[in-house]
């Protein structure tokens, strides 16, 4: 007898590109359509909405602005009844709260996924109350790293019995190692230029000021090294980074590309992947670099310690340590790393952090709750 389709209400309260948003759309793209039906609710237009439409789904745009927007909750409840929703899956703090409230009233099982410590920052208003609401409404609370799971278990009212660990997944086929000089041509760089790439939206947790501080230490010893930063540019922070870059006189060796849709092509052209973050829940871009065969330098900012093994599959350094960034980057561009580091890193990423692995864990959880 065939299994009944599970109708999932998917919620996320951000609209632009990022790690959580990539996981959100990856689930929609890859879940078996014969087993799962999807209703997608977004708070506005943007990259997520465009990607959802590209997948072949039409998102519902419902504004959820404001704390405890009762109108939004009422709309979700009507939608749950009308569409026969059998499971709610929400991502990030705001949607986790609303999803939990709707789940509690409708008695529909709900999964809340947290993607990093930044999503549950201690300066968040009424944080303890918000956690309690999520704890009441959610049947399972997914954390994307063991460190995040431990933090939420120790400093929040979330029940430890509800916390589950599911690592984010990347499609290995999209990040095959390959050779290209297109990026050097685009930037007008010489053929012997060494490219250090960082991928991530410009926001405080990404630690880009420490990257800028490190550039002078690298280029003073090897001026052929250029740093490329790919990601959405928040205006106020970007202006600060531009001013810092100019003051440090390293403008010619740093290239801010903004958001790009060809990340896999750019990444495969790099000589080093650098993650300078001060806080990371997981770091999808680190896994992407591993799959692309690019040597990784990453800070011990949370997620990377669970992804990389120091000196075997990558180089781990302390957070907020610009000299350590300079030293590690120079080591890589000089070839002072184990010959098999990138091979082992790729194998590790494929075994532990693939889309297939992530889907398997989420589908098992869906079946358990429904």
Backbone torsions as a table, in degrees:
resi	resn	phi	psi	omega
1	UNK	NA	125.9	-176.9
2	UNK	-65.2	146.7	178.7
3	UNK	-73.1	145.5	178.0
4	UNK	-71.7	139.7	179.5
5	UNK	-65.4	141.5	176.2
6	UNK	-94.7	124.0	-179.7
7	UNK	-99.5	111.7	-173.6
8	UNK	-102.8	132.0	169.4
9	UNK	-93.9	115.0	-178.0
10	UNK	-99.7	128.6	-179.0
11	UNK	-127.6	137.5	169.9
12	UNK	-151.0	142.0	-172.4
13	UNK	-104.7	20.6	174.0
14	UNK	-122.1	160.1	-173.6
15	UNK	-120.6	-20.4	-175.3
16	UNK	-94.8	178.8	-178.8
17	UNK	-73.8	150.7	178.1
18	UNK	171.8	179.9	-176.3
19	UNK	-65.6	-49.0	179.1
20	UNK	-61.6	-40.8	-179.4
21	UNK	-65.8	-34.8	177.5
22	UNK	-66.5	-42.1	176.2
23	UNK	-62.5	-44.6	179.2
24	UNK	-53.9	-51.1	-177.9
25	UNK	-74.3	-30.1	177.7
26	UNK	-63.9	-40.8	176.7
27	UNK	-62.0	-45.7	179.5
28	UNK	-60.7	-38.1	-176.8
29	UNK	-72.6	-32.2	-167.5
30	UNK	-110.6	-14.8	177.5
31	UNK	-65.6	139.6	-176.2
32	UNK	-61.0	117.6	-176.0
33	UNK	-67.9	-19.4	177.9
34	UNK	-79.6	-19.6	-179.5
35	UNK	-103.7	-24.9	-172.4
36	UNK	-130.5	137.4	172.2
37	UNK	-114.3	145.4	-171.2
38	UNK	-124.4	135.5	164.6
39	UNK	-120.1	122.9	-174.2
40	UNK	-111.8	125.1	177.7
41	UNK	-117.0	125.2	179.1
42	UNK	-123.4	158.3	-177.8
43	UNK	-87.2	-12.9	-179.4
44	UNK	-175.2	176.9	178.0
45	UNK	-76.5	163.6	179.3
46	UNK	148.5	-161.9	-175.8
47	UNK	-59.1	-42.8	-177.8
48	UNK	-63.1	-47.7	179.9
49	UNK	-59.9	-43.5	179.6
50	UNK	-62.5	-41.0	-179.4
51	UNK	-68.4	-39.8	177.7
52	UNK	-60.5	-42.0	178.0
53	UNK	-66.0	-38.2	177.6
54	UNK	-60.5	-34.3	178.7
55	UNK	-69.6	-24.4	179.9
56	UNK	111.7	15.4	178.8
57	UNK	-116.6	147.3	177.7
58	UNK	-105.8	111.9	-178.9
59	UNK	-73.3	152.2	172.1
60	UNK	-93.6	124.5	-179.1
61	UNK	-96.3	110.6	-178.7
62	UNK	-130.6	119.2	-177.5
63	UNK	-68.7	127.9	-179.2
64	UNK	-118.2	24.2	-176.6
65	UNK	-63.1	148.7	177.8
66	UNK	98.1	156.1	178.2
67	UNK	-80.8	128.2	177.6
68	UNK	53.1	60.7	179.8
69	UNK	-74.2	100.8	-174.8
70	UNK	-66.0	-33.8	177.6
71	UNK	-62.8	-39.0	178.9
72	UNK	-65.1	-43.7	179.0
73	UNK	-61.7	-42.5	179.2
74	UNK	-62.0	-39.4	178.3
75	UNK	-64.1	-42.8	177.9
76	UNK	-61.5	-41.4	-179.4
77	UNK	-64.1	-40.9	176.9
78	UNK	-62.9	-40.3	-179.6
79	UNK	-65.3	-41.0	179.4
80	UNK	-61.5	-44.8	179.7
81	UNK	-68.4	-46.3	-175.9
82	UNK	-63.6	-42.6	-173.9
83	UNK	-92.5	-2.5	-179.3
84	UNK	64.4	43.5	-178.8
85	UNK	-63.7	133.7	179.2
86	UNK	-110.8	-8.9	180.0
87	UNK	-157.6	140.4	174.5
88	UNK	-111.6	132.4	174.7
89	UNK	-127.7	113.3	-177.7
90	UNK	-115.8	154.7	-179.2
91	UNK	-130.1	138.8	177.1
92	UNK	75.4	159.9	-167.0
93	UNK	-56.9	-51.7	-175.8
94	UNK	-58.4	-50.2	-179.9
95	UNK	-69.1	-30.8	176.7
96	UNK	-63.0	-39.1	178.5
97	UNK	-65.4	-51.4	-178.6
98	UNK	-65.0	-39.2	177.3
99	UNK	-62.1	-40.7	-179.9
100	UNK	-66.4	-42.0	178.3
101	UNK	-63.6	-44.0	178.7
102	UNK	-65.2	-37.4	179.4
103	UNK	-66.4	-41.2	-179.4
104	UNK	-62.3	-44.2	-178.6
105	UNK	-71.2	-42.1	-174.3
106	UNK	-86.6	-12.7	-176.7
107	UNK	62.5	29.5	174.0
108	UNK	-94.9	132.9	-179.9
109	UNK	-62.5	146.6	-173.7
110	UNK	-138.4	141.3	174.9
111	UNK	-112.7	129.3	174.2
112	UNK	-109.1	124.5	177.7
113	UNK	-109.8	125.1	173.2
114	UNK	-102.5	138.2	-173.7
115	UNK	-110.7	-1.6	178.0
116	UNK	170.7	164.5	179.7
117	UNK	-64.0	-28.1	179.1
118	UNK	-63.4	-31.3	-179.1
119	UNK	-68.8	-20.2	-178.6
120	UNK	-128.5	46.9	-177.0
121	UNK	-60.6	145.8	-175.9
122	UNK	-65.0	-19.4	179.6
123	UNK	-87.5	2.4	175.8
124	UNK	-63.9	133.0	-178.7
125	UNK	-66.0	138.8	176.2
126	UNK	53.5	36.8	-173.3
127	UNK	-60.8	-44.5	-178.6
128	UNK	-60.9	-41.2	178.1
129	UNK	-64.2	-41.7	179.6
130	UNK	-63.7	-41.6	176.7
131	UNK	-60.4	-42.4	-178.7
132	UNK	-63.0	-39.8	177.5
133	UNK	-62.8	-43.4	178.1
134	UNK	-63.2	-41.3	-179.0
135	UNK	-62.7	-36.2	179.9
136	UNK	-70.3	-42.8	-172.8
137	UNK	-88.7	-28.8	-174.6
138	UNK	-86.5	137.0	173.5
139	UNK	-84.0	-28.9	178.5
140	UNK	-144.3	143.9	-179.5
141	UNK	-124.7	110.4	-174.5
142	UNK	-91.2	133.3	173.4
143	UNK	-115.0	141.6	-174.8
144	UNK	-90.7	-0.1	173.6
145	UNK	-148.8	156.2	179.8
146	UNK	-67.1	-36.3	178.6
147	UNK	-61.9	-42.6	178.0
148	UNK	-64.1	-40.0	178.1
149	UNK	-60.8	-42.8	180.0
150	UNK	-68.0	-39.9	179.6
151	UNK	-63.9	-45.6	-179.5
152	UNK	-67.2	-35.5	179.0
153	UNK	-67.8	-30.4	-174.6
154	UNK	-94.6	-28.6	-173.7
155	UNK	-121.2	21.6	177.7
156	UNK	-141.7	162.8	177.6
157	UNK	-81.0	10.1	178.4
158	UNK	-68.0	135.7	-178.6
159	UNK	-70.1	126.7	-179.3
160	UNK	-59.1	-30.3	-179.2
161	UNK	-67.2	-20.3	179.7
162	UNK	-90.7	-16.2	-175.0
163	UNK	-75.1	129.3	179.3
164	UNK	-125.6	147.3	177.7
165	UNK	-104.7	118.5	172.7
166	UNK	-134.9	113.2	178.6
167	UNK	-71.2	145.9	174.4
168	UNK	-66.6	154.1	-176.5
169	UNK	-123.9	151.4	-179.9
170	UNK	-125.8	144.9	177.9
171	UNK	-80.4	112.9	-177.6
172	UNK	-61.1	-29.0	-176.5
173	UNK	-67.0	-24.4	-178.6
174	UNK	-81.6	-12.8	-173.8
175	UNK	-128.7	51.6	176.1
176	UNK	-76.2	137.5	175.5
177	UNK	-60.0	134.7	177.3
178	UNK	-158.6	165.3	-174.5
179	UNK	-111.1	136.0	177.3
180	UNK	-161.9	147.4	175.9
181	UNK	-113.8	17.5	-175.6
182	UNK	-61.1	-40.3	-178.8
183	UNK	-65.7	-41.1	177.1
184	UNK	-61.3	-39.5	177.5
185	UNK	-65.2	-42.2	179.8
186	UNK	-61.3	-38.3	-177.0
187	UNK	-92.1	-1.8	-179.8
188	UNK	69.5	36.5	-177.3
189	UNK	-100.2	152.3	179.6
190	UNK	-67.5	158.0	-176.8
191	UNK	-62.7	-29.2	-177.5
192	UNK	-90.8	9.2	177.3
193	UNK	-63.7	141.2	174.5
194	UNK	-105.0	128.0	-174.1
195	UNK	-106.5	126.4	172.5
196	UNK	-107.4	118.0	-175.1
197	UNK	-111.4	139.8	173.2
198	UNK	-125.8	134.5	-176.9
199	UNK	-122.9	123.0	179.5
200	UNK	159.8	141.8	-179.9
201	UNK	-58.7	145.6	-179.2
202	UNK	-76.6	103.0	177.0
203	UNK	-148.9	163.6	-170.8
204	UNK	-53.6	-41.4	-174.5
205	UNK	-66.8	-15.3	-176.9
206	UNK	-79.4	-11.9	171.8
207	UNK	68.5	26.4	-177.0
208	UNK	-64.8	-29.2	175.4
209	UNK	-58.3	-32.7	178.8
210	UNK	-73.2	-31.7	173.7
211	UNK	-63.2	-47.7	-179.0
212	UNK	-60.3	-41.7	177.5
213	UNK	-60.3	-33.5	-175.6
214	UNK	-77.7	-21.9	-173.1
215	UNK	-60.7	-44.4	-178.9
216	UNK	-60.5	-38.7	178.7
217	UNK	-64.6	-29.8	178.6
218	UNK	-81.4	-51.2	-173.2
219	UNK	-70.6	-22.2	176.1
220	UNK	-65.9	-25.1	178.7
221	UNK	-102.1	-26.9	179.3
222	UNK	-148.2	89.5	-176.7
223	UNK	-67.1	-7.7	179.5
224	UNK	-80.6	-4.0	-179.8
225	UNK	-87.6	127.6	178.1
226	UNK	-122.4	143.3	-178.4
227	UNK	-107.0	131.2	-179.2
228	UNK	-120.6	126.1	-179.8
229	UNK	-115.0	121.5	-177.6
230	UNK	-114.8	124.4	178.1
231	UNK	158.5	158.9	179.5
232	UNK	-57.4	137.5	-174.1
233	UNK	-105.4	104.5	174.2
234	UNK	-69.8	124.6	-164.3
235	UNK	-55.1	-48.4	-174.8
236	UNK	-65.6	-43.3	-180.0
237	UNK	-70.3	-36.5	179.2
238	UNK	-64.7	-39.8	177.9
239	UNK	-62.5	-39.8	178.3
240	UNK	-63.8	-41.8	179.0
241	UNK	-65.5	-40.6	177.3
242	UNK	-60.9	-43.5	179.2
243	UNK	-64.6	-40.6	179.1
244	UNK	-65.0	-41.2	179.1
245	UNK	-62.2	-42.3	179.5
246	UNK	-67.1	-42.5	-179.8
247	UNK	-64.0	-33.6	-179.9
248	UNK	-83.8	-4.9	179.1
249	UNK	58.4	43.9	178.3
250	UNK	-123.7	21.0	-176.6
251	UNK	-57.3	-36.0	-175.5
252	UNK	-72.1	-15.0	-176.7
253	UNK	-111.5	6.1	175.7
254	UNK	-123.4	132.2	-177.1
255	UNK	-126.9	115.6	177.6
256	UNK	-95.7	113.2	-174.9
257	UNK	-95.9	-10.8	-175.8
258	UNK	71.6	-165.3	179.2
259	UNK	-70.4	136.6	177.1
260	UNK	-134.1	142.8	177.6
261	UNK	-91.2	-5.3	-177.4
262	UNK	-107.8	41.4	-175.8
263	UNK	-57.5	-41.5	-177.6
264	UNK	-62.3	-35.9	178.2
265	UNK	-70.9	-41.3	179.2
266	UNK	-64.6	-45.4	-176.6
267	UNK	-60.9	-40.4	-177.8
268	UNK	-68.9	-10.9	179.6
269	UNK	-96.4	0.1	-175.8
270	UNK	-87.1	154.3	173.9
271	UNK	-94.0	-24.7	179.3
272	UNK	-144.6	140.0	167.5
273	UNK	-105.1	129.7	-178.1
274	UNK	-120.7	125.4	173.6
275	UNK	-114.1	102.7	-176.6
276	UNK	-94.4	16.7	-170.6
277	UNK	-58.4	151.8	171.8
278	UNK	-95.0	-19.1	176.8
279	UNK	-152.5	128.9	178.4
280	UNK	-140.7	128.8	175.4
281	UNK	-71.5	-41.5	-179.7
282	UNK	-143.7	-64.9	-177.8
283	UNK	91.6	83.8	175.8
284	UNK	-62.7	-38.1	-176.9
285	UNK	-64.0	-30.7	176.0
286	UNK	-64.4	-43.9	178.1
287	UNK	-64.7	-40.2	178.2
288	UNK	-60.3	-42.5	178.6
289	UNK	-63.5	-41.4	177.7
290	UNK	-60.2	-44.0	179.8
291	UNK	-67.7	-29.7	179.7
292	UNK	-81.1	-3.6	179.7
293	UNK	77.0	25.3	-179.3
294	UNK	-101.4	129.3	177.7
295	UNK	-58.7	138.7	-173.2
296	UNK	-112.5	132.4	167.0
297	UNK	-117.4	121.5	-176.2
298	UNK	-140.5	149.0	177.5
299	UNK	-79.5	156.0	174.5
300	UNK	-81.1	73.8	-171.0
301	UNK	-109.5	14.4	179.1
302	UNK	126.1	-89.6	-178.0
303	UNK	-63.7	-41.9	-175.3
304	UNK	-56.3	-32.2	-179.8
305	UNK	-64.7	-24.3	178.0
306	UNK	-89.2	-15.3	-179.4
307	UNK	-93.1	-42.3	-172.9
308	UNK	-107.2	149.2	169.3
309	UNK	-110.7	118.2	-172.4
310	UNK	-55.4	130.6	177.3
311	UNK	71.0	-2.2	178.0
312	UNK	-113.3	-45.8	177.6
313	UNK	-119.2	-0.2	178.0
314	UNK	175.6	179.4	177.9
315	UNK	-114.2	123.0	178.1
316	UNK	-104.1	135.3	-179.5
317	UNK	-131.2	168.0	179.8
318	UNK	-71.4	154.6	175.3
319	UNK	-74.0	156.5	176.6
320	UNK	55.5	31.5	-176.0
321	UNK	-120.6	86.5	-177.5
322	UNK	-62.0	-43.5	176.6
323	UNK	-58.3	-35.9	178.6
324	UNK	-66.4	-37.2	176.2
325	UNK	-61.6	-48.7	-179.5
326	UNK	-57.9	-47.5	-177.6
327	UNK	-62.1	-46.0	-177.2
328	UNK	-66.5	-42.1	179.2
329	UNK	-62.5	-44.7	179.1
330	UNK	-62.5	-37.9	176.7
331	UNK	-58.0	-44.9	-176.3
332	UNK	-68.4	-48.0	-176.7
333	UNK	-67.4	-22.4	176.7
334	UNK	-87.5	-2.7	179.3
335	UNK	78.6	21.9	-177.0
336	UNK	-92.6	48.1	177.1
337	UNK	-132.7	159.9	178.7
338	UNK	-55.4	140.0	-177.1
339	UNK	-60.0	-31.5	-175.3
340	UNK	-99.5	14.8	-175.9
341	UNK	-61.2	-47.8	-176.7
342	UNK	-70.1	-33.2	177.5
343	UNK	-64.6	-47.4	178.7
344	UNK	-64.6	-37.2	179.9
345	UNK	-64.6	-43.6	179.2
346	UNK	-62.9	-43.3	178.8
347	UNK	-61.4	-43.6	179.7
348	UNK	-62.5	-44.3	-178.9
349	UNK	-63.4	-42.6	-179.4
350	UNK	-66.6	-36.8	-177.4
351	UNK	-74.8	-39.6	-168.9
352	UNK	-109.6	-23.2	-169.6
353	UNK	-129.4	38.3	178.8
354	UNK	-90.0	160.0	175.3
355	UNK	-58.6	-39.9	-178.8
356	UNK	-59.1	-42.7	179.6
357	UNK	-64.8	-45.6	179.5
358	UNK	-61.5	-45.5	-179.9
359	UNK	-60.9	-41.6	-179.4
360	UNK	-59.8	-41.5	-179.7
361	UNK	-70.1	-41.7	179.0
362	UNK	-67.3	-41.4	-179.7
363	UNK	-64.5	-37.2	176.8
364	UNK	-63.0	-38.8	178.8
365	UNK	-69.2	-40.9	177.0
366	UNK	-57.2	-47.7	-177.8
367	UNK	-63.5	-39.2	-179.7
368	UNK	-61.9	-42.3	-174.7
369	UNK	-80.4	-31.4	-176.8
370	UNK	-91.3	NA	NA
